[in-house]
């Protein structure tokens, strides 16, 4: 099942090191450290001026990329800033494709199929996702934003009091597009093709020219079709081995619009409004064929129909006012609503005895309403201290109607979450060598829910002290070291706490009183406690004179009260026989640690004779251990042993042509989730390339090939109770995507 580490001279690892199975803390780290050290050594050797030089006078070049690098350099807390230049360089269709190439970031799911964004390989909820500094609204995901809607991406590896401490892995802040009056409008028309299915997309960015308001308006409309194909193989020692093939073609239509409007008044007063609207409609028809491998004539077939609609509208606002020469007040507010309506039907057209597939209806409809109100006071002291304090409130109400399959109200849910937070922090410069940051944050979260007649209540309170320091050995040079000691946490989600009962689709209690461990029922747990983590970060950064950066970052997190879904055979009220049920539980303590290396530079900075190719590379190694789960492979969920990227861009001097590409690679890995349960994630290797031909300063044509060398994505789940064993192995197909885009400034 496991693919071995490929024995080739990868971009960060010499063949001599790859060819030997050296434990990663020594062999892999040594190889990776060579990446960070080699360009720096070469650059240091080539930094000496030649014997004769021509004085060209003072030459100053400014770019957004250099500004982003300076913001990163001057921040006391560790921060990576990705601006417009890098966001639009590859011509990605989704924001997730941009994020997957950043240091330490991974994306779940099959290549080209989207998925949740993770930092440091950690699972859902460990990475805090912010939109303009605010938590993402309920039901909203990063993939619902296009790169054209985003001004910059900020990645913070360690939490701060202001941005929030629900960030054990780190924080990703998405800043929406900012308008500039002097800029023309951007219009992009895209047509793509994947496995015989065509998609179209239009993106328009309009810069407002009015006064006293300034800003920008962004509109994205899409019409996409995509094929999906999945093979599931079940090997069991207590029932017949099975094979199931699912095929479907989905059609999605959507419109995304957002704006940033800013008014500036006298005495430092300003008001910023950022409304956005999302609408998406999806329909997919497909077929499932299932058969027993021991009986060629035992075959079932079913037709599937999946219909869903998502709509969301939100208005965020920010008021700034200068109270005095040293004091500034900032008030942020937000309100919004999202609705989701989904219905799936499965209708058998051929059935054996006993049946492998059954008729099923799964319906879900929810409405979320959310509000937020935050106040922040900033004071700059004569001693160089910048003192920031704030209060926050956020409320979410959800009303859900869903079918649990029993024809009763057990799937209906009413719930609310209320969050209060208070924080204070001080950022100050001790001397030219040292800068420091100290903060503390208190947060209280109340969750109440009602499923049918059952009422649940959960309240958690967390104090999180935070310390950061920045040391510059020589303030006149561009090397610096970062240190952080923090406490962070992860709260159980609404669905962890009060999720309505969900039956196995093909093992309804009325038809099959006993289900199987690979297809369990699911239910929430209102008694969950939040996970607490104590973290240490240590980083080294070297900023190159001509632009670029070399960095190495070490981290460790000690996690208490880890929450993990576990599947167990239980006596339940909804069946006369014991059922396999998946429930979130606090399973004990865990530890995770790793090293993240990054190198961004122009190739001729290191080798004078080389072409001026912009190199982007990073590699990260991760290790983790869940202490109460026996090894080996008792790692945290969804954390690979490593992730790596190598990308480059070259602009021809004699042609209006730019070529570039990127390789993203994650190895396969096993995870032991409990005494009886294992999971497997297969290798992911994604190659993206592009070419940009510029007809004029205002018009260009871009060809992008995503997932150039597609390979099947394999996952598996295994249960072994000692008396029964079963493995479900799933293979997801994915295909090459070819995209042609016309880019115009009008």
N, C-alpha and C positions, 0 to 999 in steps of 0.2 A: 504494500500500500504506500509506503514511503518512498519518495523520490530522493536520491542522494544529492549532496551538494555538487554542482557541476564543476568538473575539473578543467577550467579554462582560465586564461589570464584575464580575469575581470578587472574593471577599471580601477578598483581600489585595492586589489589583492594580488600580490605576486604569485605566480604558479607554484613556486617552491613552497609557499605557505599553504596554498589551497590544497595541494596534493597530499597533505598530511593531516590526520585527524587530531588537531591540537585543541585542547579545551579552550573555549572562547576567552576566558579572562586573560590568557597569555597569548595564544596563537592569533586569534582573531583581533584582539585589541592591538597587538603589535603590528599586524598587517594594516589595520585601519589607521593606527597612529602614523604609519609611514605615509599615508595619504596627506594627512595634515602637515607633516613635517617636510615632505619632499618639495612641494611648491614653495614653501617658506624658505627652505635652504637655497633652492635655485634662485629665488627672487633676491635673497640676501647676497648671493654671489654675483648676480648680474646688476646689483644696485650701484656698484662702483662706476663712476663716470669714465669714459674713454680718455686717452691721453690728450686728444685734441677735440674740442667741441665748439660748435657755432652758437653764439649767443643770439637767440631769437627774441629776446625780450620777455616780458611777462605775458603768459598765455593762460587765460582762465576759461575753463569749460564747466558749464553748469548743466545738470540734468536731474530729473526726478529721482533716478536711481541713486545718485550721490546724496540727495536730500534724505531719502529713505534710510540710507546707510548711516548718515549722521544722526538721525533720530534714534536709531538703534544704538549707536555708540554712546550717546549722551544719556540714555536712560539708565537710572540706577538699578532698577529691576530688569531682569533679562527679557528682552523684547526683540522680535524679528518683524520687520516691516516690509511688506510686498506691495509696491505701488503699481500704478496703471501700466507703466512700461512693461513690467514683467507679467502682469495679469493677462495682457492682450498679446504677448509675444507669440505664444503657441497657437492662438486661434481656437481655444477650447470652446466646446459647445455648452459645457456645464461648469459651475464653480467647483464641483467636486474634482474634476479633472485637473484644475489648477492646484488645489490643495494637496492632492496625492503626491506631488513632486516636492513638497516642502520637507525640511528636515524633521524626522521622527513621526511623520503623519502617515497613517495607513487608511485604506478605505475597505469596508467590508463588502462581501458579495462578489459575484463573478465580474470579470473585466468588462467594461462597457455597459454595465447594468446599474450603475449607481450604487448607493449604499451609505451607511452611516460613516461619518468621519471620526477617526480616533487619533489621539496623540499617544506616543510611546507604546502603541500596540494594545492599550487597555480598552476594555469593553465599554458598552453603553453607559452613559451617566458620569464617567470619569473625566470627560472633556467638557468644559463649559463653553457653550456657543453663545456669543452675544451678537446683536444687531444694533449698530450705532451705540454700543455700550450698554444696551438693555438685553435682558434674557429673551431668547426667541419666543414668540407667541405660541400657544398650544397648537399642535398639529402642523406647524410650519417646519420645513426642512431646508437645508442649504441648497439642495438640488432644485428648489423652486426659484432660485435666483440665477440669472445669467451673468457671466463675467462683465458684460457691458453695464450692468447696474451697480457695479462695485467700484469705489474709488481706491481703496486699499484694504489689505488684510494685515492684522496685527496678531502675532503669536506670542503669548506670554507663557514661559515654561513653568514659572512659579507664581502662586497667587499673590494678590495685593489686597489691602483692606478695601480700596475703592471699587475694584472690579469684582470682588467677591471671592469667597474661599471654597465654593463648590466646584473645585478644579484640581482634583488629585493629580490628574495627568497634565493639566495646563488649560489655557484659555485661548480661544480663537475669536477675535472681534472682527466682524465684517462691517466696514464703514461704507455706506452707500455713496453714490456718485455726487460730487460737488460741482456746481456750475461755475463757469467763468465767462463773463460777458464777451470777451474778445475772441473766444473760440467759436468756430463754425459748428453746425450740427454734424453728428455722425449717423450714417445710415449703412446698415449691413444687411445684405440679402444672402441667405444660405440655403443650399440644397445638398442633401446627403443621401447616401444609398448604403443599405446594409442587408445582406442576404436576400436581395430581391425586393426589399421594402424601402420606399422613398419617404423622406421627411423634408419639411420646409420650415424656415424660421426667418423672421424679420425683426431687426433690432434698430431702434431709433433713439438717439440721445439729442435732446433739444436744450440749448442753453438760453435761458430767459434774458431778454434784453431790456426789460422794463425797470422802472424805478418807482418807489424806493425799494422794491423787492428784487432780489437777485436769486439765482438758483438754476436748477436743471430739472428736466423732465425726461424720464426713461420709459420706453414702451417696448415690450417683447411679445410677439405673437408666434405661436408654433402650431404646426400640424404634422404629427409624427406617427409613423407606423413601424412596429418592431415585432419580430418573430421571437418566440421563446420555445425552447425544447429541453426537456429534462428526462433523464433516465434514472430510475430508482431500483436498486437491486437489494432484496432482503434475503439474507442467509440466516437460517434458524435451525436449532437442533430439536425443537419441539413442535414445529409446524412446517408446512411445505414451503420450500424456497419460492420466492416470487420475483416478478419483474414488472415494472410499471413504466410506461412511456407517456409523457404529457407533452402535448403540442398546442400552441395557440398563436394567434396574431392579434396584437393589441393596437388600438388606434387612440391616440391622445390629442386633444385640442386644448389649447390654453392661452390665456392672456395674462401677462404680468406688467404692472405699471407702478412706478414709484416716482416721487418728486422730493427735492430738497429746496425749500423756500426760506430765504433769510432776509430779515429786516434789521437794519442797523440804525440806532438812534443816537442821541447825544449822551455824553458821560458814560460811555461803555455799555449802554443798553443794547440788547439784541434779542431777537426772537427767531428761532429756527423751527420750521414745521416739516415733518417728513412723513407724508401719507403714502401708503402703498396698498395695492389691491391685487389679489391673486384669484384667478378662476381656472379650473382644470376639469375637463370631462374625459373619462376613459371608458372604453368598451373593448372587451376581448372575448372572442369565441374560440373554443378549442375542443380537444378530444383527449380522453385518457383510455389507454388500452392496458389491461392488467391480465397476467396469466401465471398459473402455477408451473414451475419448471419441471415438476415431476409428472405432470399430466398435460400433454400438448393440447388436448381438447378442452381443457378448463380455462376459458378465456372470457373476461368481462370487458365491456366497453361502455363508456359514458361520454355524453356531450356536456361541455361546461359553458356557462355564460356568466361573465363578470362585468358588472356595470358599477361605476363609481363617479362621484362628483365632489369636488372640493372647492370651497369659496371662502375667502378671508379678506377682511378689510381692517386696517389699523391706522391710527394717527398717533404719532409720537411728536412731542414738542419739547423745546428747551428754551428757557428764559435766562439770560445772563444780565447781571447788573453790577457795576462797580460801586461799592458802598463808600469806599475811601481810596486813598492812594495805595493802601496796603491790603484792602479787603475786597473780596469778590463773592457774589452770591450766584448760585446756579440752581435752577429748579427745572426738573424734568418730569414730564407726565406722559402717559400713554393709555389708550383705550382701544379695544378692538373686539371683533367677533369672528369666529370661524365656524364653518359648518361642513360636515362630511357625511355623505350618504353612499352606502355601498351595499350591493346585493349580489350574491353568488348562488347560482343554481347548478346542481349536478344531476343529470337525468340519465339513467341507465338505458342502453339500447340493446344490450346483450348481457345476460347474466347466467352464471353457472351456479351450482349448488355444492357446498355453501358459497354464498356470494363473496366476491372480492371487492366489488364496488356497490354502493347503494345510492338511492336518491337522497339528495341533501339540499337544504336551503340554509344559507348563512347570510343574515341581514344585520346591518349595523348602521345607526344614524346617531350622530351626536352634534351638540352645539356647545361651543366654548365661548364664554365671555370673560375678558380679562381687563384689569385696570392696574395702573402703577402710578406712584407719586414719590419722587425722590427730591431731597434737598441737599445741597452741598455748599459749604462755606470754606473759602480758601483765604488764608492770611499769610502774607510774606513778611517775615521779621527782618529787622536790620542786621541780625547776626547771620543771615543767609539761610535760615530755616524757612521751609514752606509747609505750613500747617493746614491740613485738610480734614474736615469732619463732616459727617453726613448722616441722614436718616432716610430709610427706604421702606416702602410698603408696596406689596404686590398681592393681588387677589385674582383667583381663577374659579369660575363656576362651570361645571359640566353637567349637562343633561343628556343621557344616552338611552336609546332604545335599541335593543339588540335581540337577536334570536339565539337562544342557547340550544335550540333543537328540541326542547320539550313542550313547546306550545304554551308555556306559562310566562310569568313576568320575571323569571330568575335572571334574565339577561339585562333587565333595565337597571339603570344606575343614575343616581343623583349625588353629586359630590362637590366639595369646595375646598380650596386650599388658600390659606392666608399666610403671608410671609412678612415678618418685620425684621429690620436690620438696623444696626447703628454701628458706626465705625469712626475711628480717628487715626490719623497717620501723620508722620513728620518726615520730610525728605530734606536733607541738609548736606552741605559740603564741609567736611572737617578741615581739610587743607588741600593743596593742589594734588596730593596723591590719593586721598580718600574721600569717598562720598558714601552716605549711609541712608537707610530708610528703615523706619520702625513704625509698626501699626498694630492695631488690635480691632477685631470685628466680633460683634455679637449678632446671632441670627436665631430667630424662633420661627418654626414652621408648624402650622396646624392643618391637619387633613381630616375631613369628616366626609363620610359617604354612607349611602343607603342603597343596598341591593335587595330588591324585594322588600321584605320586612326586617331585614338584618341591618342594624346600625353599627358603624365602625368609627373609631376615633383614634387618632395618632398625633402626638405632639412631641417635637424634638427641639432642643435648645443646644447651641454650640458656641463656644468661645474659641476664637482662632487668633493667636498671636503670630506676627509675621516680622521677619528681620531680613534685610538685604544689605549688601555692602559691595562697593566697587572700588578696586585698587588699581592705580596706574603706577607701575614701578618707576617710569620716567614720564612725567606729564608732557614733555616735548615730543615724545614718540607716540606710536599708535597701538601699543600693546596694553591689554588690561585683563584683570582677573575679576570674576564675579563670584559672590558667595551668598547663599540664601539658606535660612533656617525657618521653616514654615510649618503651620498646621492647616490642614485642609480636610474636606469631608465630602461625602456623597450621600444625599438623602434618597430614601426609597421613592419611587415615582408613584403617581396616583394609581396606576395599574398594578404596581407591586402590592399596594396596600388593599385596594378595594376592587380588584378586577372581578367582574361577574364570571360565573362558571361557564366554561366552554368545553363541550363534549368533543371527543374524537370524531372527525367527520365521517369516517367509514365504520365506526364502532359505536353507534348510538346505543344507549342503554336499553331502549325498547327492542332493538334488533339483536345486539350483541351484549349481553349483560357483563361480559368480561372483555376488556380491551387488551392491547399489547403495549409493552414499554416504549416502543419506538413511535407510538401514536397515542400519547397520554391525554387525559383531560387536563385542563388548566384552571387554576383558581388563585386568587390573591391571598395575602397574609397581613392582617392589620396590626400584628404585633412586631413588625420589623423595627430594628434600631438603625440609625444612620451609621455609615462607615466613617471612621476617623483615621486620618493619616498624618504621621509626622514625617516631614521631608527635609532632605539636604540636597542642595544643588551646588556644584562647583564648576565654573566655566572659564576657559581661556579664549581670548579673541585677539586676532591680529588684523588690523585694518590696513590694507595696502595703499600705497601712495597714489597709484593710478586708478583707484576704485577696486572694489572687491574685498573679500574677507575670508580669513581662515579661522575656524573655531572648533573647540572641543568642549563638550559639556558632559559632566558626570552627574548622575542623580540616584537617589534611593528614597523609597517610600515604605514605611512600616504601617500597615493597614490593620485596624481592629474591626471586628464584627463584620467581616466580609459577607455580602449578600450574594447568593447564587441560587439559580433555579435547580432543584433536584427532583428527580422522578422516583416515586416510591409506590409500592403496592399498599393501598389503604382500604379500610372498611368505610364506606361512604353512604350518605343518606339517599342518593339518587339511583342506587342499584342494589339488588339483592346479593350480588357477588362482589368481592373486592375488586377495585379498579386501580389501574396505574394513573397517578395524578402528579402533575408537575406543579410545584409550589416554590416561591422564593423563600429562602431561609437564611438566617445569620449562621454561617458555618464555621466561624473562628477567625483567626488572624492570618495575615499574608504579608509577604515582602516582595517588592519589585525593585530592580536596579538596572542601570544601563549606561551606555556611553553613546553620545551623538556627535558625529564629526561632519563638518561642512567645509567646502572649499568653493569659492566663487571668485574667478579671476579671468583675465584675458590671457590667452595662451602665450602671446608674444611678450608678456611680462615675465614669464618664467624662461622661455626659450626665444632669444632674439630673432632667430631665423624662422620661427613658426608664423603661421597665418594668424591674424588678429581674431581668433575664435573666442567668443564668450563661453566660458565653461561654468556649468552649474553642477555640482556633485555633492552628495551627502550619503552617509551610511550610518546606521544606528544598530546597536546590539542590545538585546533585552534578555533579562532573566527574571523569573519570578517563582514563588513557591507558596502554595496554600498549606499552612502548617498542619492542619488537622486532616488532610487528605494524604494517604500513603503515596509515595513515589513509585516509579519515576514519572516524569511528565506531569507533576502536580502543579502546573503553572496556572496563572490567571487566565480567564476565558479570553479567547480571540487575540492573544498576544503571541506574535511570531518571534522566532529567535533573532530576527534581524529584518531590516528593510533598507533598500539601497536605490539611489537614483543617479543617473549620469545623463546630462543634457548639454547641448551646445548649439550655438547660433553663429552664422557667418554671413556677413553682408559683402557681396562682391563689389569691388571698387570700380570696375569697368562696366558693370551691368546693374540695372535697377532690380537686382534679385537678392533675396535673403533666404537661406536654407537653414533648417534646424531640426532638432529632434530630441527625444528623451527615451531612456530605458528605465522602467520601474520594475523592481523585482522583490518578491517576498518568498522565502522558502516554505516548504510544507512543515507541518508540526502536528504532534499529538497532544491532547490535553486530557488528563485524568480528572474528571469532575467529582467523583465520589468513589466509594469502595467498589461500586458495581458499574459505574458509567464512564465511558470514554468518548471523546469526539476527535475528529481528524479534519484538518484544513489542508487542502492541496496547494501546490505551487501556483503563484501568480506572477506572470511575466508579461508586461505590457510595453509594447514599442510604439511610440507615436512619432511621426515625421511630418514636416510641413515645408512648403515653398511659397514665398511671397514675391509677386512681380508688381512693381510699382510703375504704373503708366505715367503718373504725375504726382505732384505733392498732395493732390486731393483724391486720387483714384488708385486703387490697388486690387489685385486679384489674388486670393489665397487658396491653395490646395492643401488640405490636411488629411492624412491617413492615420486614423486612430486604430489601435490594436492591430498593427501591421501583420504580426505573426500570431494569429489567434490559437489558443490551445484550450481544451476542455478544462473546466474548473470542477474539482472533485471535493466533496465533503462526505463525512460518515459519522454515524453514531453507533456505539456498541454498548450493550447491556450484558453483563455476565453475573448472575446471582449465585453461581455455584451449581445450581440444578438446572438452570435455563440460560441459554445464550442466544443473542440475536444481534445482527449487524445490518443496518440500513445504510447503503452507500449510494450517494446521489451524484450524478454527472450532469452539469449544466453546460450546454453548448453556448459558444459566443463566436462572433464573426467580425471580420474586418469592416470598418466604417470609413467610407470615402466622402469627404465633405469639400464642396466648392463654395467659396464666399466672395462676393463683391463688396468691397469696402470703399465708401465714399464720404467725403466731407463736403457738405452743401451749405 
